């Protein structure tokens, strides 16, 4: 067994063990992997909206692409969570959407409890290891929006967080594609993770939000660095809010390039 195969088997063993649970207060349903840590959430009365603030910020790639023609683009999620991003890209943006999830119990929970639709011509949910999926040559250059949120039941630090992994992520992207990453964890180092992302993408291509109250910091990295004028970003943000209900104008108060 190779080193990659051993690490894959170890991750699969860890993620298969926790009991997948949900908690429901009548308004918000949350997904848990046998601990108190929230792995995702859903508004019970609006299952295709995005409830958590940091998950909304994972849609910041919309600031950099034309909003007309999203249906011709491809979104990919590494880590399904409660399927909020997958459902939003598939149902609200009408994009071709692929989700990669290591734990079959999470996929079953999302289909049973979180309104994740069955696969169809535009939606594919794959039981696979993200570390291997990002290396598939057939996927290189095909992803317009890559959303990375990879945590185990302890939520201590990202499961995949190396410069090599982020370089593989960059190879997935189209020329104007972007990756968003959730950085959170009691033992993680934001500065070290940011440095690894910058190493893979180049510092001028990296943008970051301030942390949410819960401690989630979303980082965005572009395949090809760009610096749209502030006025253009403000107009784009207003259009995102009007079309999709995301608080994009608020994003611009807490989102900027890491290199001025």
Kinemage of the C-alpha trace (Angstrom):
@kinemage 1
@onewidth
@group {chain A} dominant
@subgroup {mainchain}
@vectorlist {calphas} color= white
{ca unk a 1} P 0.000 0.000 0.000
{ca unk a 2} L 1.378 3.412 -0.950
{ca unk a 3} L 1.626 6.337 1.433
{ca unk a 4} L -1.339 8.021 -0.295
{ca unk a 5} L -3.382 4.835 -0.129
{ca unk a 6} L -2.539 4.357 3.549
{ca unk a 7} L -3.593 7.909 4.375
{ca unk a 8} L -6.798 7.448 2.368
{ca unk a 9} L -7.637 4.253 4.230
{ca unk a 10} L -6.933 5.909 7.564
{ca unk a 11} L -9.190 8.862 6.777
{ca unk a 12} L -11.962 6.563 5.568
{ca unk a 13} L -11.724 4.532 8.763
{ca unk a 14} L -11.914 7.646 10.936
{ca unk a 15} L -14.851 9.202 9.111
{ca unk a 16} L -16.816 5.957 8.886
{ca unk a 17} L -16.822 5.513 12.668
{ca unk a 18} L -18.754 8.528 13.992
{ca unk a 19} L -22.500 8.272 14.227
{ca unk a 20} L -24.130 10.819 11.930
{ca unk a 21} L -26.856 12.727 13.732
{ca unk a 22} L -29.033 15.776 13.276
{ca unk a 23} L -30.574 18.225 15.718
{ca unk a 24} L -33.760 20.108 14.903
{ca unk a 25} L -35.110 23.115 16.782
{ca unk a 26} L -38.008 23.624 14.396
{ca unk a 27} L -36.268 26.441 12.522
{ca unk a 28} L -32.728 25.205 11.850
{ca unk a 29} L -31.582 21.603 11.395
{ca unk a 30} L -27.896 20.887 12.073
{ca unk a 31} L -25.665 17.964 11.098
{ca unk a 32} L -23.262 16.383 13.610
{ca unk a 33} L -20.736 13.548 13.492
{ca unk a 34} L -21.162 12.242 17.005
{ca unk a 35} L -19.954 15.467 18.668
{ca unk a 36} L -21.307 18.932 19.430
{ca unk a 37} L -19.472 20.420 16.440
{ca unk a 38} L -21.825 21.591 13.696
{ca unk a 39} L -20.875 20.119 10.322
{ca unk a 40} L -23.614 21.969 8.457
{ca unk a 41} L -27.128 23.345 8.749
{ca unk a 42} L -30.401 23.929 6.919
{ca unk a 43} L -33.326 26.292 7.343
{ca unk a 44} L -36.239 23.868 7.667
{ca unk a 45} L -38.641 26.165 5.806
{ca unk a 46} L -36.073 27.218 3.159
{ca unk a 47} L -33.932 24.119 2.520
{ca unk a 48} L -32.206 25.495 -0.596
{ca unk a 49} L -31.038 28.733 1.051
{ca unk a 50} L -27.710 28.997 2.892
{ca unk a 51} L -28.123 29.536 6.638
{ca unk a 52} L -24.592 29.858 8.055
{ca unk a 53} L -22.672 33.096 7.479
{ca unk a 54} L -19.366 31.446 6.614
{ca unk a 55} L -21.069 29.133 4.119
{ca unk a 56} L -22.617 32.158 2.427
{ca unk a 57} L -19.092 33.592 2.140
{ca unk a 58} L -17.972 30.432 0.338
{ca unk a 59} L -19.994 31.839 -2.575
{ca unk a 60} L -17.692 34.887 -2.905
{ca unk a 61} L -16.350 33.573 -6.210
{ca unk a 62} L -19.541 35.051 -7.694
{ca unk a 63} L -17.910 38.475 -7.336
{ca unk a 64} L -15.458 37.624 -10.137
{ca unk a 65} L -17.570 36.030 -12.892
{ca unk a 66} L -20.449 37.213 -15.111
{ca unk a 67} L -23.745 36.271 -13.482
{ca unk a 68} L -25.369 35.546 -16.814
{ca unk a 69} L -24.479 32.099 -18.060
{ca unk a 70} L -23.848 30.443 -14.684
{ca unk a 71} L -25.754 27.443 -15.975
{ca unk a 72} L -22.851 26.674 -18.305
{ca unk a 73} L -20.374 26.575 -15.401
{ca unk a 74} L -19.277 23.782 -13.053
{ca unk a 75} L -19.194 23.958 -9.251
{ca unk a 76} L -17.457 21.364 -7.096
{ca unk a 77} L -17.581 20.871 -3.346
{ca unk a 78} L -14.910 18.927 -1.459
{ca unk a 79} L -16.748 17.840 1.666
{ca unk a 80} L -20.539 17.663 1.550
{ca unk a 81} L -21.430 18.826 5.063
{ca unk a 82} L -25.196 19.351 5.155
{ca unk a 83} L -25.129 19.936 1.361
{ca unk a 84} L -25.926 23.667 1.616
{ca unk a 85} L -23.429 24.659 -1.098
{ca unk a 86} L -24.277 21.700 -3.300
{ca unk a 87} L -28.002 22.421 -3.143
{ca unk a 88} L -27.542 26.148 -3.722
{ca unk a 89} L -25.326 25.695 -6.772
{ca unk a 90} L -27.608 23.031 -8.209
{ca unk a 91} L -31.052 24.445 -7.409
{ca unk a 92} L -30.552 28.217 -7.193
{ca unk a 93} L -27.684 28.827 -9.628
{ca unk a 94} L -28.665 25.953 -11.967
{ca unk a 95} L -25.013 24.950 -12.349
{ca unk a 96} L -23.521 21.571 -13.100
{ca unk a 97} L -22.535 20.508 -9.602
{ca unk a 98} L -20.236 17.778 -8.285
{ca unk a 99} L -19.753 16.966 -4.595
{ca unk a 100} L -16.981 14.746 -3.247
{ca unk a 101} L -17.640 13.097 0.125
{ca unk a 102} L -15.639 10.386 1.901
{ca unk a 103} L -18.329 9.245 4.345
{ca unk a 104} L -21.312 7.324 2.920
{ca unk a 105} L -23.303 8.067 6.071
{ca unk a 106} L -23.077 11.801 5.372
{ca unk a 107} L -24.441 11.327 1.852
{ca unk a 108} L -27.315 9.229 3.198
{ca unk a 109} L -28.042 11.822 5.899
{ca unk a 110} L -28.110 14.659 3.379
{ca unk a 111} L -30.520 12.740 1.171
{ca unk a 112} L -32.724 11.704 4.099
{ca unk a 113} L -32.676 14.780 6.347
{ca unk a 114} L -31.354 17.771 4.373
{ca unk a 115} L -33.312 17.678 1.093
{ca unk a 116} L -30.345 16.830 -1.128
{ca unk a 117} L -31.888 15.838 -4.487
{ca unk a 118} L -30.958 12.607 -6.231
{ca unk a 119} L -28.253 12.723 -8.877
{ca unk a 120} L -29.389 13.920 -12.274
{ca unk a 121} L -27.890 15.343 -15.467
{ca unk a 122} L -26.499 18.347 -13.542
{ca unk a 123} L -25.819 16.860 -10.097
{ca unk a 124} L -23.260 14.209 -9.154
{ca unk a 125} L -22.484 13.265 -5.549
{ca unk a 126} L -19.435 10.999 -5.465
{ca unk a 127} L -18.282 8.755 -2.633
{ca unk a 128} L -14.558 9.427 -2.960
{ca unk a 129} L -11.468 10.795 -1.226
{ca unk a 130} L -10.909 14.458 -2.058
{ca unk a 131} L -7.143 13.946 -1.918
{ca unk a 132} L -7.412 11.553 -4.857
{ca unk a 133} L -10.246 13.264 -6.708
{ca unk a 134} L -8.283 16.492 -7.129
{ca unk a 135} L -5.529 14.526 -8.875
{ca unk a 136} L -7.810 13.162 -11.603
{ca unk a 137} L -6.536 14.464 -14.918
{ca unk a 138} L -10.020 14.364 -16.439
{ca unk a 139} L -11.143 17.036 -13.989
{ca unk a 140} L -8.250 19.413 -14.545
{ca unk a 141} L -9.352 22.717 -16.018
{ca unk a 142} L -13.062 21.900 -15.690
{ca unk a 143} L -14.110 23.526 -12.398
{ca unk a 144} L -15.235 27.150 -12.210
{ca unk a 145} L -16.008 27.243 -8.485
{ca unk a 146} L -14.193 24.898 -6.071
{ca unk a 147} L -15.464 24.996 -2.477
{ca unk a 148} L -13.297 23.230 0.101
{ca unk a 149} L -14.650 22.456 3.583
{ca unk a 150} L -12.931 19.315 4.883
{ca unk a 151} L -13.236 18.566 8.596
{ca unk a 152} L -13.602 15.408 10.638
{ca unk a 153} L -15.816 14.919 13.688
{ca unk a 154} L -13.405 16.806 15.984
{ca unk a 155} L -13.257 19.924 13.747
{ca unk a 156} L -9.741 20.542 15.010
{ca unk a 157} L -8.118 21.513 11.697
{ca unk a 158} L -8.599 20.911 7.958
{ca unk a 159} L -8.113 17.277 7.013
{ca unk a 160} L -6.290 18.316 3.807
{ca unk a 161} L -4.172 21.454 4.100
{ca unk a 162} L -0.844 21.017 2.285
{ca unk a 163} L 0.683 23.146 -0.457
{ca unk a 164} L 0.608 20.066 -2.722
{ca unk a 165} L -3.121 19.634 -2.093
{ca unk a 166} L -3.811 23.295 -2.920
{ca unk a 167} L -1.682 22.989 -6.062
{ca unk a 168} L -3.866 20.056 -7.105
{ca unk a 169} L -6.927 22.220 -6.423
{ca unk a 170} L -5.540 24.964 -8.654
{ca unk a 171} L -5.134 22.492 -11.505
{ca unk a 172} L -8.860 21.740 -11.358
{ca unk a 173} L -9.816 25.338 -12.103
{ca unk a 174} L -10.718 27.027 -15.359
{ca unk a 175} L -8.812 30.190 -16.257
{ca unk a 176} L -11.297 32.448 -14.443
{ca unk a 177} L -12.114 29.850 -11.792
{ca unk a 178} L -11.644 30.302 -8.045
{ca unk a 179} L -11.355 28.203 -4.905
{ca unk a 180} L -12.914 29.126 -1.575
{ca unk a 181} L -11.697 27.398 1.597
{ca unk a 182} L -13.082 27.344 5.123
{ca unk a 183} L -10.257 27.625 7.672
{ca unk a 184} L -11.356 26.810 11.191
{ca unk a 185} L -10.140 24.734 14.083
{ca unk a 186} L -8.831 24.746 17.593
{ca unk a 187} L -5.392 23.508 16.546
{ca unk a 188} L -5.132 25.002 13.081
{ca unk a 189} L -2.876 27.905 12.172
{ca unk a 190} L -4.541 30.368 9.842
{ca unk a 191} L -1.241 31.983 8.925
{ca unk a 192} L 0.328 28.646 7.984
{ca unk a 193} L -2.701 27.591 5.919
{ca unk a 194} L -2.766 30.953 4.164
{ca unk a 195} L 0.919 30.625 3.328
{ca unk a 196} L 0.357 27.202 1.773
{ca unk a 197} L -2.512 28.544 -0.343
{ca unk a 198} L -0.379 31.506 -1.447
{ca unk a 199} L 2.460 29.125 -2.331
{ca unk a 200} L 0.148 27.184 -4.624
{ca unk a 201} L -1.770 30.085 -6.184
{ca unk a 202} L 0.571 33.072 -5.831
{ca unk a 203} L -0.014 35.856 -3.299
{ca unk a 204} L -1.682 38.281 -5.758
{ca unk a 205} L -4.428 35.693 -6.393
{ca unk a 206} L -5.448 35.298 -2.740
{ca unk a 207} L -8.244 37.179 -0.945
{ca unk a 208} L -9.536 36.663 2.600
{ca unk a 209} L -12.486 37.525 4.804
{ca unk a 210} L -12.197 38.565 8.415
{ca unk a 211} L -13.236 35.704 10.722
{ca unk a 212} L -16.882 35.226 11.570
{ca unk a 213} L -17.987 35.392 15.206
{ca unk a 214} L -17.726 31.597 15.280
{ca unk a 215} L -14.105 31.715 14.102
{ca unk a 216} L -14.478 30.604 10.481
{ca unk a 217} L -12.184 32.399 8.030
{ca unk a 218} L -12.986 31.976 4.344
{ca unk a 219} L -10.080 32.394 1.918
{ca unk a 220} L -10.542 32.774 -1.843
{ca unk a 221} L -7.824 31.982 -4.385
{ca unk a 222} L -8.142 32.725 -8.101
{ca unk a 223} L -6.656 30.590 -10.857
{ca unk a 224} L -5.676 33.859 -12.565
{ca unk a 225} L -5.235 36.867 -10.291
{ca unk a 226} L -7.441 39.886 -10.936
{ca unk a 227} L -8.169 43.152 -9.145
{ca unk a 228} L -11.574 44.469 -10.251
{ca unk a 229} L -12.187 48.157 -9.432
{ca unk a 230} L -14.057 48.762 -6.201
{ca unk a 231} L -17.000 50.247 -8.093
{ca unk a 232} L -17.287 47.109 -10.240
{ca unk a 233} L -17.239 44.868 -7.159
{ca unk a 234} L -19.946 46.979 -5.507
{ca unk a 235} L -22.151 46.692 -8.579
{ca unk a 236} L -21.538 42.957 -8.827
{ca unk a 237} L -22.331 42.520 -5.122
{ca unk a 238} L -25.628 44.371 -5.527
{ca unk a 239} L -26.559 42.088 -8.423
{ca unk a 240} L -25.680 38.963 -6.409
{ca unk a 241} L -27.906 40.109 -3.564
{ca unk a 242} L -30.778 41.001 -5.894
{ca unk a 243} L -30.656 37.742 -7.851
{ca unk a 244} L -29.706 35.186 -5.220
{ca unk a 245} L -30.396 36.736 -1.817
{ca unk a 246} L -26.797 36.507 -0.622
{ca unk a 247} L -25.459 39.436 1.476
{ca unk a 248} L -22.665 40.222 -0.983
{ca unk a 249} L -22.549 44.014 -0.321
{ca unk a 250} L -21.770 43.191 3.316
{ca unk a 251} L -18.939 40.903 2.178
{ca unk a 252} L -17.031 43.790 0.665
{ca unk a 253} L -16.674 45.420 4.095
{ca unk a 254} L -14.742 42.397 5.401
{ca unk a 255} L -13.108 40.951 2.267
{ca unk a 256} L -9.892 42.093 0.633
{ca unk a 257} L -6.709 40.880 -1.101
{ca unk a 258} L -4.076 39.546 1.274
{ca unk a 259} L -1.481 41.597 -0.643
{ca unk a 260} L -2.656 45.220 -1.107
